[in-house]
Amino acid sequence: MTNTGTVYPGAPEAVPPAPATRKELRWRLWVQLPLLITLVALWMLLWGTLSWLSFVSGMLVAFAVTRSFYLPPVELSGRFNPFWFAVFLARFAADLVVGSFGVAFQALGPRGITRNSMVAVDLVTRSDFIITLTSIAISLIPGSIVAEVDRHESIIYLHALTTDSDEAVIALRLKVLSVERALVRALGSAADVKATGVLAMSGPTAGIPVSPPRKGRDS
Amino acid sequence: MMPDDVLDLLAAVLLLLGAFLSMAAGVGLVRFPDALSRLHAATKPQILGLIFILAAIALSSRSWSTLLVLAPILVFQMLTSPISAHMVARAGYRTGNFRSDLMHVDDLEEVVERATRESAD
């Protein structure tokens, strides 16, 4: 979802896939394995049967889909911490409930909505995977929508309801960064874990883009 | 009270909660002032509302095969709804379908302006 319609010259997906050696091919298969397994599991789920037939046909479909709709392979960090992932899920569920009822009562309440903001948040990570997951999590939490993503500078621009003061904007930035940090702790690389930990100490100025994006974007 | 009754009661409560959130979404669609904030109303209570409804169905049917059908519904909804919201928000912002007098901070304005200038050059 993050890079829709934004084509940067020199971005990884612009490079045509080079002729692969056997080793590279094996690596690519290994990287794609989680995706393949997910697709097969989904296929079997949709058929509602656990049988060899659905497994084999699922494998065929998964290969066909990944070959014909080529995407740059998702680079996972190779780290997964179940404890922090559970923490993230719990916090996410709490945010979901609080946000949903918040927006619902705003819609029904007599005051309606006040003022909104379009806020830029400078994420710490440079990993596409973490940027995407953070954007999805933020978009799912009611009250904020990611409207634009600058992948090169990893800045996300989000539209947020009732951010009517500078304090609210700062609180929103810190909120997004804490979601990012929770995700990085669960799934991010060791370098990202360190970087987000350092950033968490730096106080309310965190997350403000230092340099505005320079790259041209389509309009 | 039998355990089954408790589960049915729980399912009924969850259904009501889901219905409440969906209704609030509808009211928000009418009452919110511009496209971008209506988007919040339209997409957001839906996720939790859907979770409530699906949980109610799972609780009242109490079978694994139903659960296996319900799980992908939720997963796909959670994967696709941010994307559609993102696309509508992006298009809505760039076509000016929002009230700038209601904006407290707009960090994106300058970026989009510069991009438009650069692509015009």
Interface residues (C-beta under 8 A of the other chain):
Chain A: M1 T4 L42 L45 L46 G48 L96 V97 G99 S100 F101 V103 A104 F105 Q106 A107 L108 G112 I113 T114 R115 N116 S117 M118 V119 A120 S135 I136 S139 L140 P142 G143 S144 I145 V146 A147 E148 D150 Y157 H159 L161 T163 D164 S165 D166 A168 V169 P209 P212 P213 G216 R217 D218 S219
Chain B: F20 L21 A24 A25 V27 G28 R31 F32 P33 L36 S37 L39 H40 A41 T43 K44 P45 I47 L48 G49 I51 S65 L68 V69 A71 P72 M78 L79 S81 P82 I83 A85 H86 M87 A89 R90 Y93 R94 L102 M103 H104 V105 D106 D107 L108 E109 E110 V111 V112 R114 A115 T116 E118 S119
